[in-house]
Amino acid sequence: MSEKTEITFMQTRLIRLASEEWHLPVEQIIRRDFSKPVKKDW
């Protein structure tokens, strides 16, 4: 596996993990504006 392929695989995995953890669709994770805090309803 090339380094570029490996990085793409890791990025995809991180997006999927974030989606599961934050209970948000992958599309919303990808378009996330990280300058704003994530709202949690705790």
MODELLER restraints for C-alpha pairs under 7 A, 6 or more apart:
rsr = mdl.restraints
at = mdl.atoms
rsr.add(forms.Gaussian(group=physical.xy_distance, feature=features.Distance(at['CA:15:A'], at['CA:26:A']), mean=6.73, stdev=0.5))
rsr.add(forms.Gaussian(group=physical.xy_distance, feature=features.Distance(at['CA:15:A'], at['CA:29:A']), mean=6.76, stdev=0.5))
rsr.add(forms.Gaussian(group=physical.xy_distance, feature=features.Distance(at['CA:16:A'], at['CA:26:A']), mean=6.59, stdev=0.5))
rsr.add(forms.Gaussian(group=physical.xy_distance, feature=features.Distance(at['CA:19:A'], at['CA:25:A']), mean=5.80, stdev=0.5))
rsr.add(forms.Gaussian(group=physical.xy_distance, feature=features.Distance(at['CA:19:A'], at['CA:26:A']), mean=5.52, stdev=0.5))
rsr.add(forms.Gaussian(group=physical.xy_distance, feature=features.Distance(at['CA:19:A'], at['CA:29:A']), mean=6.50, stdev=0.5))
